[in-house]
Amino acid sequence: MLKKICLIAALTFTGSVFAQDATCAANAAEKKLAGAAKNSFLKKCEKDAAAKCDITAKDKKLAGAAKNSFTKKCVKDAVGA
């Protein structure tokens, strides 16, 4: 029971850390990027977000489906598309 409470608390705080950063889509709009420049920026931003999320998943010792699910949601939240 204590492990579940700790996991929920950790996920809550991790989500708020990523939420503080502006999303990739918001950053692209703020920089007024369009066309190929926007696509390139979003692709790099998504790659960087995936790396951060993967490291966070490793820190949480997630594996298998739990890791995939966490990483997918984390990247989606970071990209904000």
Backbone as a printed PyTorch tensor [residue, N CA C, xyz], in Angstrom:
tensor([[[  0.8270,  -1.1830,   0.0000],
         [  0.0000,   0.0000,   0.0000],
         [  0.8770,   1.2550,   0.0000]],

        [[  1.9180,   1.2420,   0.7900],
         [  2.8230,   2.3920,   0.8630],
         [  3.5240,   2.6120,  -0.4730]],

        [[  3.8800,   1.5160,  -1.1610],
         [  4.5270,   1.6440,  -2.4640],
         [  3.5970,   2.3170,  -3.4620]],

        [[  2.3140,   1.9790,  -3.4200],
         [  1.3540,   2.5850,  -4.3390],
         [  1.2200,   4.0800,  -4.0780]],

        [[  1.1870,   4.4650,  -2.8160],
         [  1.0760,   5.8740,  -2.4600],
         [  2.3180,   6.6330,  -2.9250]],

        [[  3.4830,   6.0470,  -2.7200],
         [  4.7260,   6.6870,  -3.1550],
         [  4.7770,   6.8180,  -4.6740]],

        [[  4.3340,   5.7800,  -5.3890],
         [  4.3240,   5.8210,  -6.8490],
         [  3.3800,   6.9030,  -7.3510]],

        [[  2.2150,   7.0070,  -6.7610],
         [  1.2450,   8.0310,  -7.1700],
         [  1.8150,   9.4270,  -6.9030]],

        [[  2.4300,   9.6040,  -5.7580],
         [  3.0210,  10.9000,  -5.4270],
         [  4.1460,  11.2510,  -6.3990]],

        [[  4.9810,  10.2720,  -6.7370],
         [  6.0910,  10.5110,  -7.6610],
         [  5.5730,  10.8770,  -9.0480]],

        [[  4.5590,  10.1740,  -9.5110],
         [  3.9940,  10.4750, -10.8310],
         [  3.3450,  11.8520, -10.8520]],

        [[  2.7220,  12.2250,  -9.7700],
         [  2.0830,  13.5370,  -9.6900],
         [  3.1180,  14.6460,  -9.7870]],

        [[  4.1970,  14.5310,  -9.0340],
         [  5.2210,  15.5680,  -9.0550],
         [  5.9850,  15.5780, -10.3620]],

        [[  6.2100,  14.4190, -10.9770],
         [  6.9050,  14.3550, -12.2530],
         [  6.0850,  15.0390, -13.3270]],

        [[  4.7940,  14.8080, -13.3280],
         [  3.9290,  15.4490, -14.3100],
         [  3.9610,  16.9530, -14.1850]],

        [[  4.0210,  17.4440, -12.9690],
         [  4.0500,  18.8950, -12.7800],
         [  5.3780,  19.4870, -13.2090]],

        [[  6.4600,  18.7240, -13.1280],
         [  7.7610,  19.2130, -13.5800],
         [  7.7350,  19.4190, -15.0840]],

        [[  7.2000,  18.4410, -15.8200],
         [  7.1440,  18.5790, -17.2690],
         [  6.1050,  19.6140, -17.6780]],

        [[  5.0780,  19.7970, -16.8900],
         [  4.0360,  20.7620, -17.2240],
         [  4.5490,  22.1910, -17.1130]],

        [[  5.5650,  22.4220, -16.3090],
         [  6.1010,  23.7650, -16.1560],
         [  6.8000,  24.2270, -17.4250]],

        [[  7.4250,  23.3020, -18.1340],
         [  8.0710,  23.6500, -19.3880],
         [  6.9970,  23.8770, -20.4380]],

        [[  7.2210,  24.8490, -21.3030],
         [  6.2830,  25.0660, -22.3940],
         [  6.3780,  23.8860, -23.3540]],

        [[  5.2740,  23.5430, -23.9650],
         [  5.2710,  22.4150, -24.8880],
         [  6.0130,  22.7760, -26.1610]],

        [[  6.3800,  21.7640, -26.9090],
         [  7.0900,  21.9770, -28.1710],
         [  6.2420,  22.7980, -29.1320]],

        [[  4.9620,  22.4710, -29.2100],
         [  4.0660,  23.1970, -30.1170],
         [  3.9540,  24.6620, -29.7010]],

        [[  3.8850,  24.9250, -28.4090],
         [  3.7980,  26.2990, -27.9310],
         [  5.0920,  27.0600, -28.2250]],

        [[  6.2170,  26.3950, -28.0600],
         [  7.4930,  27.0330, -28.3640],
         [  7.6090,  27.3580, -29.8520]],

        [[  7.1490,  26.4400, -30.6980],
         [  7.1930,  26.6730, -32.1390],
         [  6.2980,  27.8550, -32.5110]],

        [[  5.1330,  27.9360, -31.9050],
         [  4.2200,  29.0510, -32.1790],
         [  4.8040,  30.3660, -31.6780]],

        [[  5.4230,  30.3230, -30.5090],
         [  6.0350,  31.5210, -29.9410],
         [  7.1600,  32.0370, -30.8310]],

        [[  7.9170,  31.1090, -31.4130],
         [  9.0140,  31.4920, -32.3030],
         [  8.5340,  31.7990, -33.7200]],

        [[  7.2290,  31.6270, -33.9410],
         [  6.5940,  31.8890, -35.2370],
         [  7.2480,  31.0850, -36.3580]],

        [[  7.4940,  29.8050, -36.0670],
         [  8.0800,  28.9170, -37.0640],
         [  6.9910,  28.3840, -37.9810]],

        [[  7.3520,  28.1110, -39.2110],
         [  6.4050,  27.5510, -40.1750],
         [  7.1620,  26.6540, -41.1480]],

        [[  6.4320,  25.7660, -41.7880],
         [  7.0070,  24.9110, -42.8230],
         [  8.0720,  23.9700, -42.3080]],

        [[  9.1500,  23.8900, -43.0850],
         [ 10.2320,  22.9540, -42.7760],
         [ 10.9170,  23.2910, -41.4500]],

        [[ 11.0360,  24.5680, -41.1450],
         [ 11.6770,  24.9630, -39.8840],
         [ 10.8600,  24.4660, -38.6950]],

        [[  9.5440,  24.5830, -38.7990],
         [  8.6590,  24.1140, -37.7250],
         [  8.7440,  22.6010, -37.5820]],

        [[  8.7100,  21.8980, -38.7170],
         [  8.7920,  20.4360, -38.6750],
         [ 10.1000,  19.9700, -38.0660]],

        [[ 11.1870,  20.6070, -38.4470],
         [ 12.5000,  20.2510, -37.9120],
         [ 12.5630,  20.5160, -36.4130]],

        [[ 12.0580,  21.6730, -35.9940],
         [ 12.0520,  22.0320, -34.5790],
         [ 11.2230,  21.0360, -33.7700]],

        [[ 10.0340,  20.7050, -34.2620],
         [  9.1540,  19.7730, -33.5410],
         [  9.7660,  18.3830, -33.4580]],

        [[ 10.4160,  17.9490, -34.5350],
         [ 11.0500,  16.6270, -34.5420],
         [ 12.1690,  16.5530, -33.5070]],

        [[ 13.0120,  17.6050, -33.4580],
         [ 14.1070,  17.6310, -32.4790],
         [ 13.5620,  17.7190, -31.0640]],

        [[ 12.5410,  18.5520, -30.8830],
         [ 11.9500,  18.7290, -29.5590],
         [ 11.3430,  17.4050, -29.0650]],

        [[ 10.6650,  16.6940, -29.9570],
         [ 10.0640,  15.4080, -29.5880],
         [ 11.1480,  14.3890, -29.2390]],

        [[ 12.2480,  14.3970, -29.9760],
         [ 13.3600,  13.4850, -29.6940],
         [ 13.9680,  13.7850, -28.3210]],

        [[ 14.1480,  15.0710, -28.0230],
         [ 14.6920,  15.4710, -26.7190],
         [ 13.7410,  15.0890, -25.5790]],

        [[ 12.4380,  15.2820, -25.8130],
         [ 11.4350,  14.9280, -24.8040],
         [ 11.4380,  13.4220, -24.5530]],

        [[ 11.5620,  12.6420, -25.6170],
         [ 11.5990,  11.1840, -25.4760],
         [ 12.8000,  10.7570, -24.6420]],

        [[ 13.9370,  11.4050, -24.8550],
         [ 15.1360,  11.0750, -24.0730],
         [ 14.9290,  11.3960, -22.5960]],

        [[ 14.3440,  12.5820, -22.3090],
         [ 14.0760,  12.9580, -20.9160],
         [ 13.1050,  11.9820, -20.2640]],

        [[ 12.0580,  11.6410, -20.9940],
         [ 11.0420,  10.7460, -20.4450],
         [ 11.6070,   9.3490, -20.2140]],

        [[ 12.4890,   8.9070, -21.1060],
         [ 13.1120,   7.5930, -20.9660],
         [ 13.9830,   7.5550, -19.7130]],

        [[ 14.7080,   8.6230, -19.4720],
         [ 15.5460,   8.6930, -18.2680],
         [ 14.6750,   8.6830, -17.0140]],

        [[ 13.5680,   9.4200, -17.0590],
         [ 12.6540,   9.4520, -15.9170],
         [ 12.0700,   8.0690, -15.6640]],

        [[ 11.7270,   7.3560, -16.7250],
         [ 11.1860,   5.9980, -16.5890],
         [ 12.2240,   5.0720, -15.9600]],

        [[ 13.4880,   5.2280, -16.3520],
         [ 14.5480,   4.4080, -15.7530],
         [ 14.7160,   4.7390, -14.2790]],

        [[ 14.6450,   6.0250, -13.9440],
         [ 14.7630,   6.4340, -12.5470],
         [ 13.6450,   5.8340, -11.7050]],

        [[ 12.4760,   5.6870, -12.2950],
         [ 11.3270,   5.1090, -11.5960],
         [ 11.3450,   3.5830, -11.6350]],

        [[ 12.3590,   3.0290, -12.3180],
         [ 12.5180,   1.5850, -12.4450],
         [ 11.3090,   0.9320, -13.1250]],

        [[ 10.7870,   1.6140, -14.1450],
         [  9.6720,   1.0700, -14.9080],
         [ 10.2230,   0.1820, -16.0100]],

        [[  9.4510,  -0.8450, -16.3540],
         [  9.8630,  -1.7470, -17.4170],
         [  8.6300,  -2.2530, -18.1580]],

        [[  8.8500,  -2.7390, -19.3620],
         [  7.7700,  -3.3390, -20.1310],
         [  6.6750,  -2.3610, -20.4980]],

        [[  5.4380,  -2.8240, -20.3390],
         [  4.2760,  -2.0200, -20.7130],
         [  4.1580,  -0.7510, -19.8790]],

        [[  4.5290,  -0.8160, -18.6180],
         [  4.4540,   0.3680, -17.7620],
         [  5.3990,   1.4550, -18.2680]],

        [[  6.6060,   1.0560, -18.6790],
         [  7.5730,   2.0080, -19.2120],
         [  7.0720,   2.6040, -20.5240]],

        [[  6.5630,   1.7540, -21.4040],
         [  6.0640,   2.2300, -22.6890],
         [  4.9080,   3.1980, -22.5170]],

        [[  3.9920,   2.8620, -21.6410],
         [  2.8330,   3.7130, -21.3930],
         [  3.2540,   5.0500, -20.8060]],

        [[  4.1400,   5.0130, -19.8250],
         [  4.6250,   6.2400, -19.1910],
         [  5.3390,   7.1240, -20.2080]],

        [[  6.2370,   6.5200, -20.9880],
         [  7.0100,   7.2780, -21.9590],
         [  6.1120,   7.8980, -23.0220]],

        [[  5.1440,   7.1260, -23.4960],
         [  4.2270,   7.6300, -24.5240],
         [  3.4540,   8.8370, -24.0110]],

        [[  2.9180,   8.7520, -22.7920],
         [  2.1530,   9.8630, -22.2130],
         [  3.0610,  11.0590, -21.9440]],

        [[  4.2370,  10.7970, -21.4350],
         [  5.1810,  11.8540, -21.1100],
         [  5.5630,  12.6390, -22.3710]],

        [[  5.8680,  11.9460, -23.4470],
         [  6.2390,  12.5940, -24.7060],
         [  5.0520,  13.3760, -25.2590]],

        [[  3.8700,  12.7850, -25.2040],
         [  2.6750,  13.4600, -25.7060],
         [  2.4430,  14.7640, -24.9440]],

        [[  2.6040,  14.7300, -23.6320],
         [  2.4360,  15.9320, -22.8170],
         [  3.5040,  16.9760, -23.1340]],

        [[  4.7230,  16.5390, -23.3770],
         [  5.8100,  17.4670, -23.6630],
         [  5.6610,  18.1150, -25.0340]],

        [[  5.2050,  17.3310, -26.0120],
         [  5.0610,  17.8500, -27.3760],
         [  3.8530,  18.7780, -27.4490]],

        [[  2.7650,  18.4020, -26.8420],
         [  1.5960,  19.2570, -26.8060],
         [  0.8870,  19.4530, -28.1140]],

        [[  1.0680,  18.5640, -29.0330],
         [  0.4280,  18.6970, -30.3490],
         [ -0.9870,  18.3100, -30.2730]]])
